Amino acid sequence: MMQTIRHRSYFISPENKLLENNDEIPLPEKPSKKEMYISILFLILCLGIVVLLAKLLSKDVEYIVKWAGAPKSLVGVIIAGIVLLPEGMAAYRAARNNHIQTSLNLAFGSALASIGLSIPVIAITSVITGIRMTLGIDIKSTILLGLSLFIITISLATGKTNIMQGFVLIAIFLMYLFTIVIP
């Protein structure tokens, strides 16, 4: 509702503001099949590199977390933050330059891609290598995940999302971080 009605002007890129009164906004060219296959190949290659780098980095992060006396479960949160850092910084720069839609696309896209692509790749890798994989969340985290899914279901069922539901989800996330640091 914010993007399409109330604050529509915030989400229109500056280039398209000039075309706002026209009904037809030119669409970008459709990529060729060759470009699509090359992009898929690079996506899989880059995802594999990210997984390997996260694996290599996890030993150092685990040592620092252990040295600081923090719980071991904080390692996964730190690694996830490191993986999301480049897109997060790009989203921050886009927001600073008043490109709100680009910022949201970068932030949400990278988070969904990291979660939606990493878990299947890790699952396939664990099946191929024979290494056992677990989700790695305790009962408190499972309850918070269920609560988050419930809030999201409520907001999607009505077709309208408001800022209060966003604040509730942020509060749940902060509670999750708190329960990781102070179990």
Number of C-alpha atoms within 10 A of each C-alpha: 11 14 13 11 8 9 11 11 15 15 18 19 15 13 8 12 12 10 12 14 9 9 7 8 10 8 6 6 6 8 10 9 9 9 11 12 12 11 13 12 12 12 13 13 11 12 17 16 12 15 16 12 13 17 12 11 13 16 12 12 18 20 13 13 17 14 9 9 10 16 14 15 17 18 21 15 13 15 18 15 13 13 18 16 14 14 18 20 14 15 23 19 15 17 15 11 10 16 18 21 17 18 23 17 13 20 20 14 14 19 18 12 13 17 12 12 14 16 14 11 15 15 15 13 15 13 12 9 9 9 10 9 13 6 6 9 12 10 8 14 18 13 13 16 16 12 15 18 13 12 16 15 12 14 15 11 10 8 9 10 15 10 9 9 15 14 11 14 18 13 12 17 16 12 15 19 15 11 14 20 14 9 11
